[in-house]
Amino acid sequence: MAQPRSRTLPDLLDEITARDPAREFIVAGPERLSYGETRGRARQLAKGLRRLGVKRGDKVALLMSNRPEWLLVDFAVTMLGATLVPISTWSRARELAYVLDHCDATTLITLERFAGQDYLAMLAELGGPGSQHLPTLGRVVTLGRELGALWDLGATVDDAELDAAQRAVAPDDVACILYTSGTTSTPKGVQLQHRGLVENMWNIGERQHLTADDRMWMGISLFWSFGCANALLAVMTHGGTIVLQESLDAGAALALIERERCTVYYGTPNIALALTEHPDRARRDLSSLRTGAAIGPPPAMRMVMELGAREICNVYGLTECYGNCTVTDAHDPAAVRCATVGYPLPGMELRIVHRETRRPLPAGEVGEILVRGYLTPGYYKDPEKNAAAFDRDGFLLTGDLGAIGDDGRLQFRGRLKEMVKTGGINVAPLEIEEVLLGHPAVEQAYVVGLPDPRKDEILAAVVVLRDGADAGPDTLRAFCKKALAAFKVPQEFRLLRRDELPVTATGKVQKFRLAEMLARERDAAGA
């Protein structure tokens, strides 16, 4: 398939649809939508949103599980020149309030509830649209009757009006803002433009050798950049099919991959392990799997290959660089795809520098990875983070460590930042520490990552209690659960006295030594 000419998401949908309108695009349980049907529904929804008042430049937040409506809203919003802001379905009220307020969302499209989360109750707790916590939010549209009403509402908008709105969308407009944890306690709003989403994802798909016959198993969450940007658009730019799984269940995933003959796998090490260890694995035929994208050390990559995706691609990147900046080729030897993360993609440039002097390093030496090319135009409403994120030459300072081998491929060597990656998801320790410090019994709190074979790392909290106070691990865990998404709640808690904390000569707590101490204790205990 030739590279698409389109450089905006709505134009891409038009172009791929025109090639083969009857080709299956979205599969979700019994529901199957062709490219033509998807385009028709998205246009009708866009008309309804326009009549509702959504206009160019508006921020439309989307809080929804992996459903066809998620994709329809995505295309409809961008047809109007508005910006989509996906929100994690794991969000608690505090996290929901921050994103909605920070991104200046005027509209929220949401499920009423999902996976034990009652989103309408959260919104009520926050005071609802226009409240102190949600000052810019003007309207909430829930999936079902209200979203369905938009189909009828759009009946008064003619095609010419919608076409004019779509023509005004430019390749350098911001298509979406994806909130990602940083080294600070608050998430960063990463702006991504239409052009980069189309061009870089095409290049990612090329490394996987995708075609219109490929069928991608979407078990990862659409609100995550690995899903809604990388996987979705790598497949879509090649005219393939997206097979949605609403929420990850290993047994159901195995059955779905077998039934739908999925060829493309996207996942994290813990997902591969869950599929591998499930008792149904032995009786499921996953021979249809071929390629895709995965992250993790060599054992994790080999596990995906053993699942069936023999041509799985190892990848490296950040949301800030449109998903990936390096990808192995699906036809590279397995050893190469396990040990490296490949060559830079077209339009991407890497530089490895000394962490302190910023001096460029030669091949083979480990330093900080800098990236230039397809990069976010900046974090939304955050000039300080923007100033700190890029150097004078326009390179993104990733905070990650790596080396470029003699063959020119990147070898990932870990993270400079304190960020903990658990189950493939970045978590900022400072956010959890601030929550713990809100407990009346807690005097000091430090969160670190500990190695874990299933999740890469798990979160561990070291807590110093106030004199005379009493709060055990169960109490602190319950306190965290009220304020944090489940994946941010520490799995381990360790209570220490002040004089047991490892500190520098100036009294600063050395978190790396805390992590080493906890890891030694786990090893001694046989954890």
Sequence and secondary structure as in RCSB ss.txt:
>XXXX:A:sequence
MAQPRSRTLPDLLDEITARDPAREFIVAGPERLSYGETRGRARQLAKGLRRLGVKRGDKVALLMSNRPEWLLVDF
AVTMLGATLVPISTWSRARELAYVLDHCDATTLITLERFAGQDYLAMLAELGGPGSQHLPTLGRVVTLGRELGAL
WDLGATVDDAELDAAQRAVAPDDVACILYTSGTTSTPKGVQLQHRGLVENMWNIGERQHLTADDRMWMGISLFWS
FGCANALLAVMTHGGTIVLQESLDAGAALALIERERCTVYYGTPNIALALTEHPDRARRDLSSLRTGAAIGPPPA
MRMVMELGAREICNVYGLTECYGNCTVTDAHDPAAVRCATVGYPLPGMELRIVHRETRRPLPAGEVGEILVRGYL
TPGYYKDPEKNAAAFDRDGFLLTGDLGAIGDDGRLQFRGRLKEMVKTGGINVAPLEIEEVLLGHPAVEQAYVVGL
PDPRKDEILAAVVVLRDGADAGPDTLRAFCKKALAAFKVPQEFRLLRRDELPVTATGKVQKFRLAEMLARERDAA
GA
>XXXX:A:secstr
    S  SHHHHHHHHHHH TTSEEEEETTEEEEHHHHHHHHHHHHHHHHHHT  TT EEEEE  S HHHHHHHH
HHHHTT EEEE  TT  HHHHHHHHHHTT SEEEE SEETTEEHHHHHHHTT TTSSSSSS  EEEETTHHHHHH
HHHGGGS HHHHHHHHHT  TTSEEEEEEE  SSSS EEEEEEHHHHHHHHHHHHHHTT  TT EEEE S TTSH
IIIIIIHHHHHTTT EEEE SS  HHHHHHHHHHHT  EEEE HHHHHHHHHSTTGGG   TT  EEEE S HHH
HHHHHHHT TT EEEE  GGGTS SEE  TTS HHHHHH   EE TT EEEEE TTT  B  TT  EEEEEESS 
 S BTT HHHHHHHB TTS EEEEEEEEE TTS EEEEEESSS EEETTEEE HHHHHHHHTTSTTEEEEEEEEE
EETTTEEEEEEEEEE TT    HHHHHHHHHHHS GGGS SEEEE  GGGS B TTS B HHHHHHHHHHHHHHH
T 
